[in-house]
C-alpha cells in the first residue's frame, strides 16, 4: 500500500512539474548578484506556472544571445545598446521595469579623495590623477559600457591608462572580489554592492550624480527573426514584471534596510 501511495505521489508530482511552462531569459550579472532574482522567480512560478531559466551574463552577451535567438527575452541595462538591438530587428519592443544607480566604491582611506568629488566626472579625474588602483569589469556589460562612457565624459580615455587600471573581464561579483583583494576603486551598481559579502576594507565613497542613473529594461526577442522563441510566455512574463505583484516585491526588496531597486514600469 505504501508503495502504491508513493507511486501515486511521484506520478502526480511529475505531472505537475511537466505542466509548468519554461522559457529562457538572459539577464545581467548585476541583476542576479543583487539577489532579486531569488525573490522574483518563485513568485513568477507560483503566479504564472512559469519556470524562467536565467542565463546570467553581461549586457553585451545578453544582447548577442537575443540576436541569435538563444533566449526568449532579455533583461538588461544599457539603453544605447538596447536601442541598437531594436533597430536591427532583434527585439519587438523595450519595456522599462525598474532602476537603481551606479556608485563608486573604494578603500576607506580614499587616497584619491573621491568622497569630496562634486560629480562622477570629478571622481574619475581624481582617481586618474592619483593613479589609484581601479578595477574595471572589462566584459562589455552594461556596467562596463557605462563606466567607459563616464571616463569619456570626463575627458579621459581608458585605453591609454597604465597598470593602475585593471580590466578583469568578469561579472560584477568577481570584479568586486578583485577590488576587495587589491583595495582598489571600482564602479558598481548599488544593488550588487549592498548584497556583496566580501567588502573587506572597501566602502561606498561617491554616489548621487544623476548621470549614474541605472535603468533596467525587458525586451522580448523578435519572432519574425526566430520563429521558435516563446513569444506568448515572454508576453506573460512581461505583464507580470509590470504588475502590482512585481512592484510590491521589487520596491520591498531591501538589504540592511536599504532599498535596492525602484519599480517604474508603466501600464500599456
C-alpha positions as CSV (number, residue, x, y, z in Angstrom):
1,X,0.0,0.0,0.0
2,X,2.8,2.4,0.9
3,X,4.5,1.7,-2.4
4,X,1.2,2.4,-4.2
5,X,0.7,5.7,-2.4
6,X,4.3,6.7,-3.0
7,X,4.0,5.8,-6.7
8,X,0.8,7.9,-7.0
9,X,2.5,10.9,-5.2
10,X,5.5,10.7,-7.5
11,X,3.3,10.4,-10.6
12,X,1.3,13.4,-9.5
13,X,4.4,15.5,-8.8
14,X,5.9,14.6,-12.2
15,X,2.7,15.6,-13.9
16,X,2.5,18.9,-12.1
17,X,6.2,19.6,-13.0
18,X,5.5,18.7,-16.6
19,X,2.7,21.2,-16.7
20,X,4.9,24.1,-15.9
21,X,5.9,26.2,-18.9
22,X,9.5,27.1,-19.4
23,X,11.3,29.9,-21.1
24,X,14.8,31.3,-21.2
25,X,15.8,34.9,-20.3
26,X,19.3,36.4,-20.5
27,X,19.9,38.7,-17.5
28,X,22.8,40.8,-16.3
29,X,25.2,39.6,-13.6
30,X,24.3,42.7,-11.6
31,X,20.6,41.8,-11.5
32,X,21.5,38.2,-10.5
33,X,24.1,39.3,-7.9
34,X,21.6,41.6,-6.3
35,X,19.6,38.6,-5.0
36,X,16.4,40.0,-6.5
37,X,16.0,37.0,-8.9
38,X,15.8,34.7,-5.8
39,X,12.7,36.7,-4.8
40,X,11.1,37.1,-8.2
41,X,11.5,33.7,-9.7
42,X,9.5,31.7,-7.1
43,X,6.7,34.3,-7.3
44,X,6.6,34.0,-11.1
45,X,6.4,30.2,-10.8
46,X,3.6,30.5,-8.3
47,X,1.6,33.1,-10.1
48,X,2.1,32.0,-13.7
49,X,3.2,28.4,-13.5
50,X,6.2,29.5,-15.4
51,X,9.8,28.4,-15.0
52,X,12.2,31.1,-16.1
53,X,15.6,29.8,-16.8
54,X,18.2,32.5,-16.4
55,X,21.3,32.9,-18.5
56,X,23.4,35.2,-16.3
57,X,25.8,37.2,-18.5
58,X,26.9,40.8,-19.2
59,X,24.5,43.0,-21.2
60,X,26.7,42.7,-24.3
61,X,26.5,38.9,-24.2
62,X,22.7,39.0,-23.3
63,X,22.1,41.1,-26.4
64,X,24.1,38.6,-28.6
65,X,22.1,35.7,-27.2
66,X,18.9,37.5,-28.0
67,X,20.1,38.3,-31.5
68,X,21.0,34.7,-32.1
69,X,17.6,33.5,-30.8
70,X,19.1,31.6,-28.0
71,X,16.8,33.1,-25.4
72,X,13.1,34.2,-25.5
73,X,13.7,37.6,-23.8
74,X,16.4,39.7,-22.2
75,X,16.6,41.9,-19.1
76,X,19.5,44.4,-19.5
77,X,20.7,47.9,-18.6
78,X,22.4,49.8,-21.4
79,X,19.9,51.9,-23.3
80,X,22.1,52.8,-26.3
81,X,22.9,49.1,-26.9
82,X,19.3,48.2,-26.4
83,X,18.1,50.7,-29.0
84,X,20.7,49.4,-31.5
85,X,19.4,45.8,-30.7
86,X,15.8,47.0,-31.5
87,X,16.9,49.0,-34.6
88,X,18.4,45.8,-36.0
89,X,15.1,44.0,-35.6
90,X,16.3,41.7,-32.9
91,X,13.6,42.6,-30.4
92,X,10.0,43.6,-30.6
93,X,10.0,46.5,-28.1
94,X,11.6,47.8,-24.9
95,X,9.7,47.9,-21.6
96,X,11.3,49.7,-18.6
97,X,10.8,47.7,-15.4
98,X,13.0,49.2,-12.6
99,X,16.0,51.3,-11.8
100,X,18.7,51.9,-9.2
101,X,22.0,53.7,-9.6
102,X,25.7,53.2,-10.0
103,X,28.1,54.0,-7.2
104,X,31.8,54.4,-6.7
105,X,33.4,52.1,-4.2
106,X,37.0,52.3,-2.9
107,X,39.3,51.9,0.0
108,X,38.2,53.6,3.2
109,X,41.4,55.5,3.3
110,X,40.3,57.1,0.0
111,X,43.8,58.2,-1.3
112,X,42.1,59.8,-4.4
113,X,39.7,61.7,-2.1
114,X,36.7,60.9,-4.3
115,X,34.3,61.3,-1.3
116,X,34.9,65.0,-1.8
117,X,34.1,64.9,-5.5
118,X,31.5,67.2,-6.9
119,X,30.4,64.9,-9.8
120,X,31.1,61.5,-11.2
121,X,33.5,63.0,-13.7
122,X,35.3,64.7,-10.9
123,X,35.6,61.4,-9.0
124,X,37.1,59.7,-12.0
125,X,39.5,62.6,-12.6
126,X,40.7,62.3,-9.0
127,X,41.3,58.6,-9.4
128,X,43.2,59.1,-12.7
129,X,45.4,61.9,-11.3
130,X,46.2,59.8,-8.2
131,X,46.9,56.8,-10.4
132,X,45.0,54.9,-7.8
133,X,44.2,51.2,-8.4
134,X,40.9,50.9,-10.3
135,X,39.2,47.6,-11.3
136,X,37.0,47.6,-14.4
137,X,34.6,44.9,-15.3
138,X,36.1,44.9,-18.8
139,X,33.4,42.5,-20.1
140,X,31.2,44.5,-22.4
141,X,28.4,44.5,-19.8
142,X,26.0,47.4,-19.2
143,X,28.1,48.4,-16.2
144,X,31.3,48.3,-18.3
145,X,29.7,50.3,-21.1
146,X,28.6,52.9,-18.6
147,X,32.0,53.1,-16.9
148,X,33.7,53.7,-20.3
149,X,31.2,56.4,-21.2
150,X,31.8,58.2,-17.9
151,X,35.6,58.1,-18.4
152,X,35.0,59.6,-21.9
153,X,32.6,62.2,-20.4
154,X,35.4,63.2,-18.0
155,X,37.7,63.7,-21.0
156,X,39.7,60.6,-20.3
157,X,40.5,57.5,-22.4
158,X,40.6,54.3,-20.5
159,X,42.6,52.6,-23.3
160,X,45.5,54.8,-22.5
161,X,45.7,54.2,-18.8
162,X,48.6,52.5,-17.2
163,X,48.8,49.4,-15.0
164,X,46.8,51.1,-12.2
165,X,43.8,50.4,-14.3
166,X,42.9,46.7,-14.3
167,X,40.2,45.3,-16.7
168,X,39.3,41.8,-15.3
169,X,36.7,40.6,-17.9
170,X,34.4,39.3,-15.3
171,X,31.0,39.7,-13.7
172,X,30.1,42.2,-11.0
173,X,30.7,39.9,-8.1
174,X,34.0,38.7,-9.3
175,X,35.1,42.2,-10.1
176,X,34.1,43.4,-6.6
177,X,36.1,40.5,-5.2
178,X,39.1,41.6,-7.1
179,X,38.7,45.2,-6.0
180,X,38.4,44.0,-2.4
181,X,41.6,41.9,-2.7
182,X,43.5,44.8,-4.3
183,X,42.0,47.5,-2.0
184,X,41.1,49.3,-5.3
185,X,38.4,51.6,-6.6
186,X,35.5,50.2,-8.7
187,X,32.2,51.3,-10.1
188,X,29.3,49.0,-9.2
189,X,25.5,49.1,-9.3
190,X,24.2,49.8,-5.8
191,X,22.3,46.5,-5.5
192,X,25.3,44.3,-6.2
193,X,27.4,46.3,-3.7
194,X,24.8,46.1,-1.0
195,X,24.5,42.3,-1.5
196,X,28.3,41.8,-1.7
197,X,29.6,40.0,1.4
198,X,33.4,40.3,1.0
199,X,33.6,44.1,1.4
200,X,36.9,44.0,3.3
201,X,38.3,47.5,3.5
202,X,36.1,48.9,0.8
203,X,33.3,51.5,1.3
204,X,30.8,53.4,-0.8
205,X,32.5,56.7,-1.4
206,X,30.6,58.6,-4.0
207,X,27.0,58.5,-5.4
208,X,24.2,60.8,-6.3
209,X,25.2,62.3,-9.7
210,X,22.1,62.0,-12.0
211,X,24.4,60.6,-14.7
212,X,24.7,57.4,-12.5
213,X,21.0,56.5,-13.1
214,X,20.7,52.8,-14.0
215,X,17.6,51.7,-15.8
216,X,16.7,48.0,-16.4
217,X,14.5,47.1,-19.3
218,X,12.8,43.9,-20.6
219,X,13.0,43.1,-24.3
220,X,11.3,40.1,-26.0
221,X,13.2,38.5,-28.8
222,X,11.6,39.1,-32.2
223,X,9.7,36.0,-33.5
224,X,10.0,37.4,-37.0
225,X,13.7,36.5,-36.9
226,X,13.4,33.5,-34.7
227,X,10.1,31.7,-35.1
228,X,10.9,29.2,-32.3
229,X,11.0,31.8,-29.5
230,X,8.2,31.6,-26.9
231,X,6.6,35.0,-27.6
232,X,3.4,34.1,-25.6
233,X,5.4,33.2,-22.5
234,X,7.6,36.3,-22.9
235,X,4.4,38.4,-23.0
236,X,3.1,36.7,-19.8
237,X,6.3,37.4,-18.1
238,X,6.4,41.0,-19.2
239,X,2.9,41.6,-18.0
240,X,3.8,40.1,-14.6
241,X,7.0,42.2,-14.3
242,X,4.9,45.3,-14.9
243,X,2.2,44.2,-12.4
244,X,1.4,45.3,-8.9
245,X,2.7,42.0,-7.6
246,X,6.1,42.7,-9.1
247,X,6.0,46.3,-7.9
248,X,5.5,45.2,-4.3
249,X,8.3,42.7,-4.4
250,X,10.8,44.9,-6.2
251,X,10.1,48.0,-4.0
252,X,10.1,45.9,-0.9
253,X,13.4,44.1,-1.6
254,X,15.9,45.5,0.9
255,X,19.3,44.7,2.5
256,X,20.1,46.1,5.9
257,X,17.1,48.5,5.5
258,X,18.3,49.9,2.1
259,X,16.1,49.5,-1.0
260,X,18.0,48.0,-3.9
261,X,15.6,48.8,-6.8
262,X,12.7,51.1,-7.6
263,X,9.9,49.8,-9.8
264,X,9.0,52.2,-12.7
265,X,7.1,50.0,-15.2
266,X,4.3,52.0,-16.9
267,X,0.9,50.5,-17.8
268,X,0.4,50.0,-21.5
